[in-house]
Amino acid sequence: MSVGSDIPEHLERVLRLLTIGDEVTIDRALHGVSITGLDHKTSALVTIAALVATEADIPSYHTAIDRAHATGADDEEIVQTMICIAPLVGAARIASAAPQVEFFLGDSEAID
C-alpha cells in the first residue's frame, strides 16, 4: 500500500488502472466482470441504483430487475436500494424512476 493509504493494495491497483484508462480493466468493467469480487446480487442492485441516477429508459430497468431477481434480490431490496440513493440523486430522479421500477416488480416478465 502507498504511504498514508488505508485501502488494500489490490483495490489501489484497480483504481490506478481505471485512472489511467487501462483497456483490459475498462473492458472488464464495461462487460460487468467483477474486478473486486463484488457478489452478483450486490452488483445487480448497484446497477439499478446507477440506472435511477442516470434516468435510464424503461428497457434498461426491465433487464436490471430481471438480473436482480435472478441473483436472489427481492422487491424489498430493490426498493430499499432506491431509498438508499434518494439523498444522493434527489427526489425528482426517484419519482421519475419509481413507476418504471414498480412496473417490473413482482412479475419481471411483464413485457416479454
N, C-alpha and C positions, 0 to 999 in steps of 0.2 A: 504494500500500500504506500501511497505517497505520504510525505510528511504532512501532518495535520488532517489527513483524511480518515474518516471513521467507516468508510464503506469497504466491503470486501474487494479484494484485488480483481476478481473475475467481473464484478459489476463495473468497476472503474474501467476495465479494459473494454467492455461493451460500450460504455458511454464515450470513450475515446474513439472507438471505431465508428460509432454513429456520428460523432462530431466531425470527423474527417471525411465522412461520406463513403466509408468502405463499402464497395459494391456488394460483396458477399453478405455482409451483415445487413445492409439495407434491403437486399433482395429477400433474405430470410425473414426479416421483419414484415416486409410488404406481403409476403405469402403466408403470414400467420404462423411461422415456425418459431416456437418458443426459444428464445436465446438465454433466458434467465431461469427457466424451469417453472414458470407460472403454470398452474394447473388449468385444464381446459375449461372448467366451469367459470373460474375467475376471469379467464381471458374472454369468454363469451359475454360475461356481464360488463367487462370493461368496454367491449365492442359496442354494446347497447349504449353505454354512457357516452362514448365518442359520437355515436350517431345522433343522440339527442343534442350534444354540444355543437355539432356541425349542421343541424337542421336537415337531416337526411330525408331522402324520398321514401315513400311507403314500401317499395320492394326491398329496400335495404333492411327495414325493420322486420319484414317477414323472414328473410334469411337469417338475421341475427337472433330473432326469438326462437326460430326452429333450432338453431345451433345451441342456444342456451338450454332449451328443453332437452335436447339430445345429450347434453353434458350433465344433466341432473338438476339444473336450476328450475325452481318452481316460480309460479307467477308472483308470489310474495317477494322473492328475492329480486325479481326484475323490477317490480315497483319500488322496492327499497333502494335499489341502485339509482333510480331516478330521483328519489327523495334525497339521497346522499349527495348528488351533484347539484341539486337545486341552488344552494347558496353560491355555487361557482358559475353556473350558466344563466341563472336568472329565471324569474317567473314566466317570462314570455316564451322562452325555449321549452320549459317544462309543459306549459299549457298547450303549446303547439304540438309537442310530441305525444302527449297523453292519449288523445283519441286514436292516433296511429298505433301506439303500443297496445291499447285496450282492444283494438280490432283483432289482434293476433293472440291475445292471452287465452288460455283455456284450450282452444282449438287452433293449434298453429298451422293447420292445413286449410285455413279459411278461404284462400283464393286459389287453391290447386284445382 
